[in-house]
Amino acid sequence: MSFANESCENSKDLRTYQHHLYAVVYSVILAPGLLGNLLALWVFRVYIRETKKAVVFMMNLAVADLLQVLSLPLRIYYYLNNSWPFGHILCMICFYLKYVNMYASIYFLVCVSVRRCELIMRPLRYNSSRRKGDMVICGVGWLFVFLACLPFPLLRNPVTSDTLLTGHDLECFSELPLRPISPPAAWTLLVIAELIGFVIPLALVLACTCLTAGSLREPTEGAIPDRGEKRRALRMVLSCAAVFLVCFAPYHVTMPLDFLAKANALGSCALRDRILRCHPITLCLASLNCSLDPLMYYYTTDEFRRRLSKPELPEGVTFSRRLSCLTGGEESDDGDDYGHAEGPIVSSQPLSPD
């Protein structure tokens, strides 16, 4: 796949720079990404089963982040040792999971933003049937992401018979050679990936941010959430937008440029070298989301922090809370992502989902 007659050689210094960068960044995000997402799944699953606020989407977002984190040790080994001894199939799986994580994270960040905006704009429309609908949305999203990301590994050159016999690859991940592909087909794939994978999701997140911010100027009446709840919803949607812009925007800006550089479609070898040095930085930023998402859960949801700080309460407190609900002290269904009671509302026996 070459669009130009000029061919620039890849320097050994460039490869060393990329390997050192990846090894350092992945080592830094491994521990917080693993612990943060495991903790998030534990809190979501055990202590906030009664909530109705986008928790299903955040659980799936944590699972998507874990898919990437679990592949990081093998990536770190490769970039430190400049060799892949684990076989071609495992290389392709790790390579594939990188893109599955990225686009699944984008999908579920959009779902969280849309759900939080909807709960502020139309709080009475959410019920148990809508929760089941959220699970269907998650399942369809996973299927779509797994299928849409298949071109990334399929466009790499097939493994040779020698590699199958030895079980060793000298190169893996982005350094795998590309299959021959025509320029129109390559540009079609790039445009589709940019539009569906980034531009449209970004537009939805920004639209939800504007709608949620605009709701603060509207009067609060009846069952409409109060201004404090709207601010908490806005804080969550803004966090989703920030993760989007910090982690995924730079990567999708440099992705077509990186394609042009690797296809030798640039007239300047110096420009090509600069792009090949910038693109790994944006790829590291895209990987950073698996560590930022748990921070987003913690700093944007008061109930999440309360449940971590006081995971259990005496049975008497639980009984008092249930008695309060029976006598008219109903818990709000449309406030913070996990409720907004004045004090901790955790029970050692979680309430029913609805």
N, C-alpha and C positions, 0 to 999 in steps of 0.2 A: 504494500500500500504506500505508494509514493506519488506525490503531486508535483515534485520538482526534480530537476536533474542534479542539483547540488545535494551532497550528502555530508552531514556533519558527523564526526566521530564522537562517540560518548567517551569522555575522559575517565580515567580511573579515579581522579580526584572527585568528580561529580558523584560517582557511585559511592565512594567512601563518605562523602558529605551526607548523602541521602540515608545511608545505613546508620550512621551515628545519630542523625536527627530522629529517625524512627525508633531506634533502640532507647534513646533517652526519654522521648515523649511517652512511648508505650509503657516504659517502666514506671514513669511517674503516675500515670492514670490507672495502672493495673489494680493496685490495692484499694484506693478510694472508690473506683468504679465497681469492683467486686463487692466490697463490704456495703457500700451505699445502696446498691440495687438489691442485694439480698435482704438488707434491713427494710427497705421500702416494701418489698414483697411480703415480708413477715408482718409488718404493720398493716398493710392493706388487707391481707388475708385473715388475720386473727382478730384485729382490734377495731376495724371500721367496716364490718360487714353490713351494718345498718345504714350506711350513708347512701345517698342517691346521686352524688355529685361527681360524675366523670371518673369515678374510681376504677371502673372496668378498663377504661382507656389508659389510665396511668399504670395499672398492673401490666397491661400488654406493652406499654412503653418500657417498663423496667425489664420485662422479658427480652425485648429487642436489644436493650443495652447489654444484658448478660450474654447474649449470643456473641457479641463482639468481644466482651471482656474475656470470655473463656478461650478465645483464639489468640489472645495477646501473648501468652507465654511462648507459643511456637513461633510467633512472629519475632519476638525479642531474640529467641535463639538464632533464628535465621540471620537477622541483621547484625548480631554480634559475631557470628561464626562464618558469615558469607557462604553458607552452604545449607542445603535442605536434605537431610537424611531420612525424612519420614514418608517418602513416596509421593508420587504425582497426585493420587486421588485426595490425600489429606491436604495437599497444597491447594488444590482446586476448591475443596470445601472451605478452608480458611479464607481464601480469596473471595469466594462467593458470599460468605457470611458478612464480610466487610460491607458489601453493598446492600445486603438484606437489612442489616442493622441501620444503615444510613436512611434508607427509604422507608423502612418501617417506623423509625423514629419520626421522620417527617410526617408520615400519615397519621400517627397517633397524637403528635403535637397539634395537628390540625383538628383532630377529633376532640381533644381536650378544650381547645379554644372555642370551637363551635358549640359544644355542650355547655360550657360556662356562660357563653353569651346567650344561648337559648334559655337557660334557667333564669337569667336576669330579665330578658325581654318577655318571655312567656312562661312564668313559673308554674302555672297550673296545668300545663300540658304533660308534665312528666309523671309517669306512674310505673307500676310494676311491669306492664307490657312493654313500655319503652325501654326498661332495663334489659329485657330479653332481646329487644331489638338492637341494643348496644352490643350484645354478645354476637349477634349475627353480623353486625358491621365489622367487628374485630375479626371474625372468621373470614369474611370476604376480603378484608384488607390484607390479612396474611397471605391468602391464596394469590391475590393480585400482585403483591410485592415479590413473592417467591417466583412467580412466572415472569414478571417484568424484569427481574434481575438476572434471569438465565442468560441473556446475551453476553453479559460480562465474562463468565468463564467460557462460554461456547466460542467466543471470538478469539480465544487463545489457541495457539498451535497445538494439535494433538500430541500426546506423549509418544515418544519413539519406542521401538522394541527394546533398544538397549536400556532405556530407563526402566521399563517394566521388569527386565531381567535383574538389574542391579538394585532397583528400589531406591535409587538416589537421584536427586535433581540438584544441579549446581545452581540453578536459578528458580525463583518462585515469585509469586505475587505480580506486581506491576512490571517486573523485568522479564516476564514470560513473553515470547514473541507473539505478534498478532497474526491471525490468519489473513490471507489476501482478501481485500474487500474493495469494491468499486467506490469511488468518491461520492456518487449520489446516495448509495446505500449508507455510507458512513455518516454523511451529513443528515440524512433522514433520522438515523438512530440518535444522533446528537440533539437535533431539534426536539424530538419526542421526549428524550430524557430531560432536557431543560424545561420544557413546557409542563409536562405531567409531573415530573419529579421535584420541580422547584418553583417555577413562576406561578402556576395556579395555586399550589399550597400557600405560597407566600402571600398572594393576594387575599386568600381566605383568612389567613391569620391577621393580616393588617385590617381587613374589613371588620372582623370580630373585635379587634382592639378599638376601632373607631366607634362601633355601635355600643360597646360596653362603656366607653368613656362618655359618649353622648347620653347614655341613660342616667348619668349622675346629674344632668341638668333637668331631668324630668321630675315632677312631683311624685311623692310616694303615697299611694293610696291602697287601702284594702290589703289584699294578699301580695301586693307588689313588694319585693325585698326593700329593706330600708337602705339608706345611703351607706351605712357601714358595710353592709353585705355587698353592695355594689362595688365599693372600693376594694374589698377582698377579691371579688371576681375580676376586677380590672387588674389587680396585682398579679393574679394567676395568668391572665391573657397576655399581659405585658411581658411576663417571664417567658412564656412560650415564644413570643415574638423576638425577645432578646436572644434566646438560645438559637432560634432560627437564623438570625442575622449574624451572630458571632460564629456559629459552627458551620452552617451550610451555605450561606451566601458567598463567602470567599472561594469555597471549593467549586461552586457552579459557575463562578466567573472565570476561574483559571482552567476548568475542565476542557472547553473547546480550544483554548490556547495550547494546552498540553497536547491535545490531539494533533493540532497543526505542527507542533514542534517534533513530535515523534514520527509524523508522516513526512518530515523533511519538506514541508510546504512553506517554510519561511526563508526569505532571502538572506538573512543574516544569521550566522552561526553564533554570534555574541548574544543576539536576542533570544535565540533558541536556548542557549545555556542559562540565561536569566530566568526564562520561563520554567525550565526543568529544575531550577533551584527554588523557585517560588511555589510551584505546585505541591511539593511535599509538605510545605508549611501549612497550606490550606487543607491538605489531607489530614494532617495532625489535628487541626482545629475541628474538622468534622468528627474525628475520633474522640475529641474532648467532651462531646455531648453526653457520653455514658457516665462521666463524672459530674457534669453540671446538672443533669436531670434530678438526681437525689437531692441536691442543694435546692433546686426549685421546689420540690415537694416540701422541704423543711421550712424554708423561709417564706413561703407564700400561703401556708395553711396553719393557722393557730392550733387547730385540733391535732394535727400531726405531731407538733412539738409537745403538746400536753400528753398525748398517749405515749410518747417516748420517755418523757420525764417521770410519769406516774402510770405505769402499765396496768396496775391493779388497784382496786379500791375494796374496802371492807364490804361484806354483804349488806350491812345496814345502809350504806350509802346507796348501793344499787337499788335496795327496796324503796328508799325514800324517793329516788329519781322516778321509779316506776309509779309510785303512788302519786307523785306530782303530775305525771302525764295523765293518770286516770282522772284527776280532779281539775284538769284544765290547763296544766302547765306543759302543753305540747311543745315538743322540740321543733324548731323551724326546719322546714324541708328545703328552703331555698336560700340559705345564707352561704356561709363559707363552704368549702369543698367537703368538710367533714363536720359540719355543725358549728355553732358558736355559743355554746352554753357559757354561763359565767364562770363556772369552775370545771374541773375535769369530770368527764361523764363516762369514764371507762368502766366496764363491768367485766368481771372475770367470766361471766356467761354472756356472750354477745347477744344483742337483740336480733330479732328476725329481720331480714333484709328490708322489708317494707312495713 
